């Protein structure tokens, strides 16, 4: 493995984040892979690779990455939200629920977390709790399109 400096890590992280914002998940992965064949030594970069894999729909790969970096980011509500998404897509509803609830302990008024947790609760047929959680997300962010969609899904 080649030596990588802190400045290079910061540059790579910024470049990968920008590529992800542009919807260029594969380009972000390619950029990150140029840094090292084994990104697990660089948790911030490895996490971004997991995000890119999730965006691509490679849920299993994303989950495996998130499983490995959970210890580094387990108190980061944004990470817990995206990890919960990966777990839900993998149909690991129990672990997903645990992750979302941990995220909401950290940031109880985060609309994305509330919405994704509500979506999981719909899957679990916990409809009253789902309605409560999604309604709370919408009370915080009234124009949140995903929450509106999930509330409509719940009403069907």
C-alpha positions as CSV (number, residue, x, y, z in Angstrom):
1,X,0.0,0.0,0.0
2,X,1.4,3.4,-0.9
3,X,1.8,6.1,1.7
4,X,-0.9,8.7,1.7
5,X,-0.7,12.1,3.5
6,X,-3.4,13.8,5.5
7,X,-3.6,16.5,2.8
8,X,-4.1,13.9,0.1
9,X,-6.9,12.3,2.2
10,X,-8.6,15.7,2.5
11,X,-8.3,16.3,-1.2
12,X,-9.6,12.9,-2.1
13,X,-12.5,13.3,0.3
14,X,-13.4,16.6,-1.2
15,X,-13.1,15.3,-4.7
16,X,-15.2,12.2,-4.0
17,X,-17.9,14.3,-2.2
18,X,-18.1,16.7,-5.1
19,X,-18.5,13.7,-7.6
20,X,-21.2,12.2,-5.4
21,X,-23.1,15.6,-5.4
22,X,-22.9,15.5,-9.2
23,X,-24.4,12.0,-9.2
24,X,-21.1,10.5,-10.5
25,X,-20.9,7.5,-8.1
26,X,-18.6,5.4,-10.2
27,X,-16.2,8.3,-10.8
28,X,-16.1,8.8,-7.0
29,X,-15.3,5.1,-6.5
30,X,-12.6,5.3,-9.1
31,X,-11.1,8.3,-7.5
32,X,-11.2,6.7,-4.0
33,X,-9.7,3.4,-5.4
34,X,-6.7,5.4,-6.8
35,X,-5.9,6.3,-3.2
36,X,-5.4,2.8,-2.0
37,X,-6.5,-0.8,-2.8
38,X,-7.4,-1.1,0.9
39,X,-9.5,1.9,1.9
40,X,-10.4,0.3,5.3
41,X,-7.3,2.1,6.7
42,X,-8.9,5.4,5.8
43,X,-12.4,5.4,7.4
44,X,-13.6,8.7,5.9
45,X,-12.7,7.6,2.4
46,X,-14.1,4.0,2.9
47,X,-17.4,5.5,4.2
48,X,-17.7,7.6,1.0
49,X,-17.1,4.5,-1.1
50,X,-20.0,2.9,0.8
51,X,-22.2,5.9,0.0
52,X,-21.2,5.6,-3.7
53,X,-22.0,1.9,-3.7
54,X,-25.4,2.6,-2.1
55,X,-26.2,5.2,-4.7
56,X,-25.3,2.7,-7.4
57,X,-27.7,0.2,-5.8
58,X,-24.9,-2.1,-4.6
59,X,-26.6,-2.5,-1.3
60,X,-24.6,-5.5,-0.1
61,X,-21.3,-3.9,-0.8
62,X,-22.4,-0.7,0.9
63,X,-23.6,-2.6,3.9
64,X,-20.3,-4.5,4.2
65,X,-18.4,-1.3,4.1
66,X,-20.7,0.4,6.7
67,X,-20.4,-2.6,9.0
68,X,-16.7,-2.1,9.0
69,X,-16.7,1.6,9.7
70,X,-19.6,1.7,12.2
71,X,-17.2,1.9,15.0
72,X,-15.7,5.1,13.6
73,X,-19.1,6.8,12.8
74,X,-21.5,5.2,15.2
75,X,-22.2,8.6,16.9
76,X,-22.8,10.4,13.6
77,X,-26.5,10.7,12.8
78,X,-25.9,11.3,9.1
79,X,-23.9,8.1,8.8
80,X,-26.4,6.2,10.9
81,X,-29.2,7.4,8.5
82,X,-27.4,6.1,5.4
83,X,-26.4,2.9,7.2
84,X,-30.0,2.4,8.1
85,X,-31.0,2.8,4.5
86,X,-28.5,0.1,3.4
87,X,-29.7,-2.3,6.1
88,X,-33.4,-1.7,5.2
89,X,-32.6,-2.4,1.5
90,X,-30.9,-5.6,2.6
91,X,-34.1,-6.4,4.6
92,X,-32.3,-6.5,7.9
93,X,-35.2,-4.6,9.5
94,X,-34.1,-5.4,13.1
95,X,-30.7,-3.9,12.8
96,X,-32.0,-1.0,10.6
97,X,-34.5,-0.1,13.4
98,X,-31.7,-0.2,16.0
99,X,-29.5,2.1,13.8
100,X,-32.3,4.6,13.1
101,X,-33.3,4.7,16.8
102,X,-29.6,5.4,17.7
103,X,-29.5,8.2,15.1
104,X,-32.7,9.7,16.5
105,X,-31.2,9.7,20.0
106,X,-28.4,11.8,18.7
107,X,-30.6,14.1,16.5
108,X,-34.3,13.6,17.3
109,X,-35.4,16.4,14.9
110,X,-33.6,15.3,11.8
111,X,-36.2,15.1,9.0
112,X,-34.3,12.6,6.9
113,X,-33.8,10.2,9.8
114,X,-37.4,10.6,10.9
115,X,-38.6,10.0,7.3
116,X,-36.4,6.9,6.7
117,X,-37.3,5.5,10.1
118,X,-41.0,6.0,9.3
119,X,-40.5,4.2,6.0
120,X,-39.0,1.3,7.9
121,X,-42.0,1.3,10.3
122,X,-44.3,1.1,7.3
123,X,-42.4,-2.1,6.2
124,X,-42.8,-3.4,9.8
125,X,-46.6,-2.6,9.6
126,X,-46.2,-0.2,12.6
127,X,-48.6,2.2,10.9
128,X,-49.5,4.5,13.8
129,X,-45.9,5.0,14.8
130,X,-44.9,5.5,11.2
131,X,-47.6,8.2,10.8
132,X,-46.4,9.9,13.9
133,X,-42.7,9.9,12.9
134,X,-43.3,11.0,9.3
135,X,-45.7,13.7,10.4
136,X,-43.0,15.0,12.8
137,X,-40.6,15.1,9.8
138,X,-43.1,17.1,7.8
139,X,-43.7,19.5,10.8
140,X,-40.0,20.3,10.7
141,X,-39.6,20.3,6.9
142,X,-43.1,20.9,5.4
143,X,-41.8,20.7,1.8
144,X,-39.9,17.4,2.2
145,X,-41.0,15.5,-0.9
146,X,-39.9,12.1,0.3
147,X,-41.8,12.4,3.6
148,X,-44.9,13.5,1.6
149,X,-44.5,10.4,-0.6
150,X,-44.2,8.1,2.5
151,X,-47.2,9.7,4.1
152,X,-49.2,9.1,0.9
153,X,-47.9,5.5,0.9
154,X,-49.1,5.1,4.4
155,X,-52.6,6.4,3.5
156,X,-53.1,3.8,0.7
